[in-house]
């Protein structure tokens, strides 16, 4: 009789357990969706007035009659622009969470040499007057166009390069795009952004991938930022089928790297399209 009882009770219990797990999972999913939507809304509400602040500060700079006011007007513009780009990162993160990446961007053929040129250009503009060399190590064996989300790849690399520049006072920032192997699926390519900056203690190598985590926090912080860049970049890399990793030691610089398999587009049409860009 006790066996018969077990036969009834166990499946009932199992079914109720499955129901409870499912309910908890749905609640958690709803919760993260609601949080992301709130984040998106708040970020948007904050960005709109900032645009006005920057515009007014620009006017103030033009109309200013003394050097002190010019400097303050420029400082307002700089601070407001920084704040705006940090809010934009928040917005990007919430978009990733809400929409699961920008799936509206269809994969397209592009040349990795072009990607390299674009990223190096944007690194140069971030470097500004800092005494930093910008180096490109591009594998010339990569000759054919590949198919993927070019713009997202550029954002990932520019994001990593932005950190490389921020945390490096002197030396070089290097972008590497290397062919690892050619297979039936396409090129396996290694992307790496290296710097000769302050480096990261191994104790933090995992933590920096968490949203909002920064090695330096609190009022003594020397560097700006939101702590979101790497978590966003890492999520984007993951969606492309790769894994963002870090190799770094304090005082010896950092390398952020990942590998992607990118299908090769060998069609004549793609080659012609590329020749025209
Ligand atoms: P943010 O740069 O906005 O602080 P990230 O998510 O991009 O946020 O980076 C998180 C933290 O990881 C940074 O605050 C910094 O402590 C560390 N970090 C990231 N990139 C580098 C780098 N190239 N060199 C040294 N530290 C870095």
Boltz pocket constraint, residues with backbone or C-beta under 6 A from the ligand:
constraints:
  - pocket:
      binder: B
      contacts: [[A, 159], [A, 160], [A, 163], [A, 164], [A, 167], [A, 195], [A, 197], [A, 198], [A, 199], [A, 200], [A, 208], [A, 210], [A, 213], [A, 214], [A, 215], [A, 216], [A, 224], [A, 225], [A, 226], [A, 227], [A, 228], [A, 229], [A, 230], [A, 231], [A, 254]]
      max_distance: 6.0
